[in-house]
Every structure is written in structure tokens, then in C-alpha cells.
Amino acid sequence: MVAHPRRHHIAVVVFSLLLPGISLSADARQPGGPEPLCQVSTDPTYGRSVDNPIAVGGSPVYGAARQRRYLDALRGPEGQAVRYTRSGSVMAPDNDTMLDRYQLTYDGLDTPVVLYLDWYHFTDTTAPVGFVCGAAFDLGLPPPDPSMGREQMSAFAGALAKDTKSSPPAIPLGGDPAVGVVLDEFRVLARGIPPVQSKVPLRSVIVAYPQTCEGQLVAPTAVRLVSAQGQVLAPEDSSSEAARLAALSLGTTTPRGSVAAFFRADPLQAPLRPYVEYGPPCAEGVRERTLAIDMTRAQLAESPMPARPAEDRSGLPWIAVQALIDLDGRFQEMRALGGPDLLVRAAIEAVRAWRVTPAHANGAPLSTVVVLQVSFTPAKPH
């Protein structure tokens, strides 16, 4: 299993894309009987050993809900209702992954069963030996792990920051002529903009341009982010130093008199709109501007599935991979969420050839983090 370090919750929303065209293996059926609601593992260590935990995925942000969904579906061997309690956490043998330990019981069971669940990884889930299902697990692909997503974005954007010719263009705001531009978190990292004086991590920069009102060029007096409920988020910095740093980043495209504001939130990752104020003699309709951001989702264009390696004996129908879509629609920084190395290597190699129409904001391409499910075609004969 590919392990990742234990991660702590970070309050950030990362875009999720569930890609179509994925085939799952069919559940086994008993001859002459009804179709079971889930498969039962044939491995007596599955879920009962820290070496072989049940990988439900979801990270610390979504993992607890996915664990409950999995456990709620389990039944005793004769359909008995299962009761469970979480009894702590233990370190996996890799010394990087924390597992949650649950005690399960049902009527007629003398000694509680201990199961180990893993929310940092995700593979095909089955019922442990000694249990059946009262409902399908229906976990689906987990959303991207926000902590891992930030690591992936930082790694790829950091490589771009070393080459100034690769700096992605800013996202325009306010139509033609533009009222300003926004740099989302990826662009902030890819342009190498340093932290502001408060040393807080930057998530976005908004540069508001001056407006011409009654023949006068009027500089912005305030830049904010506003939620749909009217809550106002002030910038960490909108000083002359912030404007200088933004101007250095944006080059000659920044008009004289612009105001730059640095935020800890990214309006492309949260339901926030940029808001700009101007002073007199600007009329009321120009004095306060709330700027819309038109978003489109990423769309998969090419996804050739790999052949199952002939040496594979795992029987896993697919591998889940978290990856970053770059601005050109290619997958970068791919990390498998679990599975044997043989399948992981085949899945990642296949994803290198996949192509995506990236998400866009106001016509500018975006880099987003997604979770992919890579299925395998039958092994090629020797």
C-alpha cells in the first residue's frame, strides 16, 4: 500500500472532479440466490489487522462520515444489526498512517470484533469475513484530500515559479475594460509572491484598477471579498508594499494607481466575490462594484485505460489516484490512494496520457486537484 504522512485538517476547499467512463467489477452472486448487496472478503485479515485495514478514503475532512457509512452497511452473518463504537487510533506499520479502531458487536456474538479503518487511502471495499451487508456501501470516490492537494499544488507551482517565462496569466475581472485581475492560490504560488508582513499564507491577490469618473482617474479606496450572505472579508494587506509586490508580479499590465489586496481566502475555491469601492466623483453605480466570476468545470477529453499487468494477482478492479490538472489540461503530481505497487505504476503511467479541458474562470484556465478512478482492461496475453 502506498502510504502518506498523517495529515491535519486545513480549512480549504479544493475542486473535485469525478470522471465518467469508469467500470467496476460486478458483485459475486450465489447460484440460485439473490444478488448480494456487497462482496465479502476471502482474506481473514481484511479489516482485522493493522497490516490490512479497510481503506474508505476521505481524509480527516470527510473520512469520519465515510467510515460511518461503511459500518452502517454491515450486518451479522444472519442479518443481525451491528453496533459499533470507536475505541481509539493506532499507528499503521508504515509509521505514517493513523488508523481508527472500532469495536463491533451484534446479538449472539460473544466477543466484540475489532476492525481497523483507514481514511487516508481508498481501495475497493468489501465486507470483512464474518459479516454481510444490509445495504450497498455506496462510498463512491472520495473528494480530494485538501492537505495532499495543497502539497501537490505547491510542488508543481513551485517548479513553475523558477521559470518567469512560465508565469500563468492573471484572471480578468469586470469585463471590457477590465476592472482588475485576480491571482488565485495556484497563480500566487506559481509567481512566487512572498507572504505579506503578517506572514500568513496567501490564498489570492486581487488587483483593482483605477476608474475614469468625470474625466478624472480615481484610484480604488477599498478591496474586499464578500459572501452571498453579505459577510465582508478584509484583506491581510492592501498597502503600497502589497501594490508594489503585485506590480512586480504582473509587470507592465498593472495601470498606475492600482490597489492590490492580499487575502487568506481564494474566491475561486469559496463562494466569495471581489468587491471594490471608489470615491467621488464616481457616481453611485460605479462607486461600489461587486464583480462576478464565471466558472466552468473541467471536462475529461481522453482517458485510455491501462491493461492489467499479467503478474497482478490482487484482483482489485481499479486504483484511485489524486492528481493536479495543469493549465494545459495535463495531469501532474499524481499520487495513488492505495493498492499494490504493480497496479499503482500501471495506473499512473496511464494517467500521464490522459487529457482534460481544464476548468476556467472568466475565460482563464485553472489548475485544480481531482480524484480519478483508473480501471484496468484484461491483461495482455504473453
C-alpha positions as CSV (number, residue, x, y, z in Angstrom):
1,M,0.0,0.0,0.0
2,V,1.3,3.5,-0.8
3,A,1.3,5.5,2.5
4,H,1.1,9.2,3.0
5,P,2.1,11.1,6.2
6,R,-0.6,11.8,8.8
7,R,-2.3,15.0,7.9
8,H,-4.0,17.6,10.0
9,H,-7.2,19.3,8.9
10,I,-6.7,22.5,6.9
11,A,-9.8,24.6,6.2
12,V,-9.6,24.8,2.4
13,V,-11.8,23.8,-0.4
14,V,-10.3,22.0,-3.4
15,F,-12.2,21.4,-6.5
16,S,-13.4,17.8,-7.1
17,L,-13.9,16.1,-10.5
18,L,-15.5,12.7,-10.7
19,L,-14.6,11.4,-14.2
20,P,-17.0,9.3,-16.3
21,G,-16.4,6.1,-18.2
22,I,-15.4,4.0,-15.2
23,S,-16.3,0.4,-14.9
24,L,-16.5,-1.5,-11.6
25,S,-16.3,-5.2,-11.1
26,A,-19.7,-6.9,-10.5
27,D,-20.5,-8.3,-7.1
28,A,-20.3,-12.1,-6.7
29,R,-23.6,-13.9,-6.8
30,Q,-24.7,-17.1,-5.1
31,P,-26.1,-19.6,-7.5
32,G,-29.9,-19.5,-7.4
33,G,-29.9,-16.8,-4.7
34,P,-30.5,-13.1,-4.7
35,E,-27.7,-10.7,-5.7
36,P,-25.7,-9.8,-2.6
37,L,-25.5,-6.2,-1.6
38,C,-21.7,-6.3,-1.3
39,Q,-18.9,-8.7,-1.7
40,V,-17.4,-10.4,1.3
41,S,-13.6,-10.6,1.6
42,T,-12.0,-14.1,1.4
43,D,-9.0,-12.7,3.4
44,P,-9.4,-13.4,7.2
45,T,-7.0,-10.5,8.0
46,Y,-9.0,-7.9,6.0
47,G,-10.0,-5.1,8.4
48,R,-8.9,-7.1,11.4
49,S,-5.2,-6.4,11.1
50,V,-3.3,-3.1,11.1
51,D,-1.4,-4.5,8.2
52,N,-4.7,-4.8,6.1
53,P,-7.1,-2.1,7.1
54,I,-10.3,-1.1,5.4
55,A,-9.4,1.9,3.2
56,V,-12.5,4.1,3.0
57,G,-10.7,7.3,2.0
58,G,-11.9,10.8,2.6
59,S,-9.0,12.4,4.6
60,P,-9.7,14.0,8.0
61,V,-12.2,16.3,6.4
62,Y,-14.6,13.6,5.0
63,G,-13.3,10.4,6.4
64,A,-15.4,10.1,9.6
65,A,-18.6,10.3,7.6
66,R,-17.3,7.7,5.2
67,Q,-16.4,5.3,8.0
68,R,-19.9,5.6,9.5
69,R,-21.4,4.9,6.1
70,Y,-19.3,1.8,5.7
71,L,-20.0,0.5,9.2
72,D,-23.8,1.3,9.0
73,A,-24.0,-1.1,6.0
74,L,-22.6,-4.1,7.8
75,R,-24.8,-6.9,9.3
76,G,-24.0,-10.0,11.2
77,P,-23.9,-13.3,9.3
78,E,-27.6,-13.9,9.8
79,G,-28.6,-10.3,9.1
80,Q,-28.3,-9.0,12.7
81,A,-28.0,-5.3,13.3
82,V,-24.4,-4.3,14.0
83,R,-23.5,-1.9,16.9
84,Y,-20.1,-0.2,16.8
85,T,-18.0,2.2,18.9
86,R,-14.7,3.9,18.1
87,S,-12.1,2.8,20.6
88,G,-9.2,4.9,19.6
89,S,-6.5,5.3,17.0
90,V,-3.3,3.3,16.3
91,M,-0.3,3.8,14.0
92,A,0.0,1.7,10.9
93,P,3.2,-0.3,10.5
94,D,4.4,2.3,8.0
95,N,4.6,4.7,10.9
96,D,3.0,7.4,8.7
97,T,-0.7,6.5,8.6
98,M,-3.1,6.6,11.6
99,L,-5.9,4.0,11.7
100,D,-9.2,4.3,13.5
101,R,-10.0,1.2,15.7
102,Y,-13.7,0.2,16.1
103,Q,-15.4,-2.5,18.2
104,L,-18.3,-4.2,16.6
105,T,-20.9,-6.5,18.1
106,Y,-24.3,-8.0,17.3
107,D,-26.8,-10.2,19.0
108,G,-25.3,-13.7,19.5
109,L,-21.7,-12.5,19.3
110,D,-19.7,-13.4,22.4
111,T,-16.6,-11.3,21.9
112,P,-16.6,-7.9,20.0
113,V,-14.8,-7.8,16.7
114,V,-12.1,-5.2,16.3
115,L,-11.8,-3.5,12.8
116,Y,-9.3,-1.0,11.6
117,L,-10.3,1.7,9.2
118,D,-8.1,4.0,7.1
119,W,-9.3,7.3,5.8
120,Y,-6.0,8.3,4.2
121,H,-6.3,5.6,1.5
122,F,-9.1,4.3,-0.7
123,T,-9.4,0.9,-2.5
124,D,-12.3,-1.4,-3.4
125,T,-14.2,-2.1,-0.2
126,T,-15.7,-5.5,0.8
127,A,-17.2,-6.8,4.0
128,P,-14.8,-8.5,6.4
129,V,-15.1,-12.2,7.0
130,G,-18.0,-13.0,9.3
131,F,-20.2,-10.1,8.1
132,V,-22.6,-9.4,5.3
133,C,-24.2,-6.2,4.1
134,G,-27.7,-4.8,4.8
135,A,-27.1,-2.1,2.2
136,A,-24.5,-1.3,-0.5
137,F,-21.5,0.6,0.8
138,D,-22.1,3.3,-1.9
139,L,-19.0,5.2,-0.9
140,G,-18.1,6.5,-4.3
141,L,-14.8,8.3,-5.0
142,P,-13.7,10.5,-2.0
143,P,-13.3,14.2,-2.6
144,P,-9.7,15.3,-2.9
145,D,-7.7,15.3,0.3
146,P,-7.2,19.1,0.9
147,S,-3.9,18.7,2.7
148,M,-2.4,16.5,-0.1
149,G,-3.9,18.8,-2.7
150,R,-2.1,21.8,-1.2
151,E,1.2,19.8,-1.3
152,Q,0.6,18.9,-4.9
153,M,-0.3,22.4,-5.9
154,S,2.7,23.9,-4.0
155,A,5.1,21.4,-5.6
156,F,4.0,22.0,-9.2
157,A,3.6,25.7,-8.8
158,G,6.9,26.0,-7.1
159,A,8.6,24.4,-10.1
160,L,6.9,27.0,-12.4
161,A,8.0,29.8,-10.1
162,K,11.6,29.1,-11.0
163,D,10.9,30.0,-14.7
164,T,9.5,33.5,-15.0
165,K,8.5,32.8,-18.6
166,S,6.0,30.1,-17.4
167,S,4.1,32.5,-15.2
168,P,0.3,31.9,-15.8
169,P,-1.7,34.9,-16.9
170,A,-3.9,36.7,-14.4
171,I,-7.7,36.1,-14.3
172,P,-9.6,39.2,-15.6
173,L,-12.3,40.9,-13.6
174,G,-15.1,43.1,-14.7
175,G,-15.4,42.7,-18.5
176,D,-14.1,45.1,-21.1
177,P,-12.4,47.2,-20.0
178,A,-11.2,45.1,-17.1
179,V,-11.8,46.5,-13.6
180,G,-8.9,44.4,-12.3
181,V,-7.5,40.9,-12.1
182,V,-7.3,38.1,-9.6
183,L,-4.5,35.7,-8.9
184,D,-5.8,32.5,-7.4
185,E,-3.8,30.4,-5.0
186,F,-2.1,28.5,-7.8
187,R,-1.1,31.7,-9.5
188,V,0.2,33.2,-6.3
189,L,2.4,30.2,-5.8
190,A,3.5,30.0,-9.5
191,R,4.5,33.6,-9.5
192,G,6.5,33.3,-6.3
193,I,4.7,36.1,-4.5
194,P,6.1,36.2,-0.9
195,P,4.0,36.3,2.3
196,V,2.8,39.6,3.5
197,Q,4.1,41.3,6.7
198,S,1.8,39.2,8.9
199,K,3.4,36.0,7.5
200,V,0.1,34.4,6.9
201,P,-0.2,32.1,3.9
202,L,-1.6,33.9,0.8
203,R,-4.5,32.3,-1.0
204,S,-5.2,35.1,-3.5
205,V,-4.3,38.6,-4.7
206,I,-6.9,41.0,-6.2
207,V,-5.6,44.0,-8.1
208,A,-8.2,46.7,-8.7
209,Y,-7.6,49.2,-11.4
210,P,-8.4,53.0,-11.2
211,Q,-11.6,54.1,-13.0
212,T,-12.2,57.3,-15.0
213,C,-15.1,59.3,-13.5
214,E,-16.0,62.7,-14.9
215,G,-12.7,62.9,-16.7
216,Q,-10.6,62.1,-13.5
217,L,-8.7,59.0,-12.9
218,V,-9.9,57.7,-9.5
219,A,-8.0,55.1,-7.6
220,P,-9.8,52.3,-5.6
221,T,-10.3,53.1,-2.0
222,A,-11.1,49.6,-0.7
223,V,-10.9,46.0,-2.0
224,R,-12.8,43.2,-0.1
225,L,-14.2,39.8,-0.6
226,V,-18.0,39.4,0.0
227,S,-20.0,36.2,0.6
228,A,-23.5,35.6,-0.8
229,Q,-24.9,36.4,2.7
230,G,-23.2,39.8,2.7
231,Q,-20.3,38.9,5.0
232,V,-17.2,41.0,4.3
233,L,-13.7,39.6,4.4
234,A,-11.0,42.3,4.7
235,P,-7.6,41.7,3.1
236,E,-4.5,40.9,5.1
237,D,-2.7,43.7,3.4
238,S,-3.6,46.4,0.8
239,S,-0.7,48.7,1.4
240,S,1.6,50.3,-1.0
241,E,4.0,47.4,-0.4
242,A,1.3,45.0,-1.5
243,A,0.7,47.0,-4.6
244,R,4.4,47.1,-5.3
245,L,4.7,43.3,-5.0
246,A,1.7,42.7,-7.2
247,A,3.1,45.2,-9.8
248,L,6.4,43.3,-9.8
249,S,4.5,40.1,-10.4
250,L,2.1,41.4,-13.0
251,G,4.7,43.5,-14.9
252,T,3.6,46.3,-17.1
253,T,-0.1,45.1,-17.2
254,T,-0.8,46.9,-13.9
255,P,-2.0,50.5,-14.5
256,R,-0.6,53.3,-12.4
257,G,-2.9,53.9,-9.3
258,S,-4.0,50.3,-8.9
259,V,-4.6,48.9,-5.5
260,A,-3.6,45.3,-4.6
261,A,-5.2,43.3,-1.8
262,F,-3.8,40.1,-0.3
263,F,-6.3,37.6,1.1
264,R,-6.2,34.3,3.1
265,A,-9.2,33.1,1.1
266,D,-9.4,32.2,-2.6
267,P,-12.6,33.4,-4.3
268,L,-12.2,30.6,-6.8
269,Q,-12.3,27.9,-4.1
270,A,-15.0,29.5,-1.9
271,P,-18.3,31.3,-2.6
272,L,-16.9,34.8,-2.4
273,R,-17.0,37.7,-4.8
274,P,-14.5,40.5,-5.2
275,Y,-15.8,43.9,-4.1
276,V,-14.2,47.3,-5.0
277,E,-15.0,50.8,-3.8
278,Y,-14.2,54.1,-5.5
279,G,-14.5,57.6,-4.1
280,P,-16.0,60.8,-5.6
281,P,-16.6,62.0,-8.3
282,C,-17.5,58.5,-9.3
283,A,-21.3,58.1,-9.5
284,E,-23.2,55.7,-7.2
285,G,-23.4,53.0,-9.9
286,V,-19.6,53.0,-10.2
287,R,-18.6,53.7,-6.7
288,E,-19.3,50.2,-5.4
289,R,-18.5,47.2,-7.7
290,T,-19.2,43.6,-6.9
291,L,-17.5,41.5,-9.6
292,A,-18.8,38.2,-10.8
293,I,-16.5,35.3,-11.6
294,D,-17.9,32.9,-14.3
295,M,-16.7,29.4,-13.6
296,T,-16.8,26.3,-15.8
297,R,-15.9,22.8,-14.7
298,A,-13.1,20.6,-16.1
299,Q,-14.1,18.0,-18.7
300,L,-12.3,14.8,-19.5
301,A,-11.2,14.6,-23.1
302,E,-9.1,11.4,-23.4
303,S,-8.7,8.6,-20.8
304,P,-7.3,5.4,-22.3
305,M,-7.5,2.7,-19.5
306,P,-4.4,0.6,-18.9
307,A,-4.1,-3.2,-19.3
308,R,-3.9,-5.1,-16.1
309,P,-0.3,-6.3,-15.6
310,A,-0.1,-10.0,-16.3
311,E,1.7,-10.5,-13.0
312,D,-1.0,-8.9,-10.9
313,R,-2.9,-11.3,-8.5
314,S,-4.6,-8.7,-6.3
315,G,-8.0,-8.8,-8.1
316,L,-8.6,-5.1,-7.4
317,P,-10.8,-3.7,-10.2
318,W,-9.4,-0.2,-10.1
319,I,-6.9,2.2,-8.5
320,A,-7.8,5.7,-7.2
321,V,-5.4,8.5,-8.0
322,Q,-5.3,12.1,-6.7
323,A,-3.7,14.4,-9.3
324,L,-3.4,18.1,-10.2
325,I,-4.7,19.3,-13.6
326,D,-2.4,21.9,-15.0
327,L,-3.4,24.9,-17.1
328,D,-2.8,22.9,-20.3
329,G,-5.1,20.0,-19.3
330,R,-2.4,17.5,-18.3
331,F,-2.2,15.6,-15.1
332,Q,0.7,16.4,-12.7
333,E,1.8,15.3,-9.2
334,M,-0.1,12.0,-9.3
335,R,-0.4,10.0,-6.1
336,A,-2.2,6.7,-5.7
337,L,-4.6,6.4,-2.8
338,G,-3.8,2.7,-2.3
339,G,-3.2,-0.6,-3.9
340,P,-0.2,-2.8,-4.8
341,D,2.8,-1.2,-6.5
342,L,2.3,-3.1,-9.7
343,L,-1.2,-1.6,-10.3
344,V,-0.1,1.8,-9.0
345,R,2.7,2.1,-11.5
346,A,0.4,1.0,-14.4
347,A,-2.4,3.4,-13.3
348,I,-0.1,6.4,-13.0
349,E,1.6,5.7,-16.3
350,A,-1.8,5.6,-18.0
351,V,-2.9,8.9,-16.4
352,R,0.1,10.6,-17.9
353,A,-1.5,10.2,-21.3
354,W,-4.9,11.4,-20.2
355,R,-6.1,14.9,-21.4
356,V,-8.6,17.3,-19.9
357,T,-10.2,20.5,-20.9
358,P,-9.3,22.5,-17.7
359,A,-11.8,24.4,-15.6
360,H,-12.0,28.1,-16.4
361,A,-12.7,31.4,-14.6
362,N,-13.7,34.3,-16.7
363,G,-12.1,32.6,-19.7
364,A,-8.8,31.9,-17.9
365,P,-7.7,28.2,-17.3
366,L,-7.5,27.0,-13.8
367,S,-5.4,24.3,-12.1
368,T,-7.5,22.0,-10.0
369,V,-7.0,18.9,-7.9
370,V,-9.1,15.9,-8.7
371,V,-9.5,12.2,-7.7
372,L,-9.5,9.7,-10.6
373,Q,-10.6,6.1,-10.7
374,V,-8.5,4.1,-13.1
375,S,-9.9,0.8,-14.2
376,F,-8.0,-2.0,-15.9
377,T,-8.7,-3.8,-19.1
378,P,-7.8,-7.6,-19.2
379,A,-4.1,-8.5,-19.1
380,K,-2.5,-8.8,-22.4
381,P,-1.5,-12.3,-23.3
382,H,2.2,-13.2,-23.5
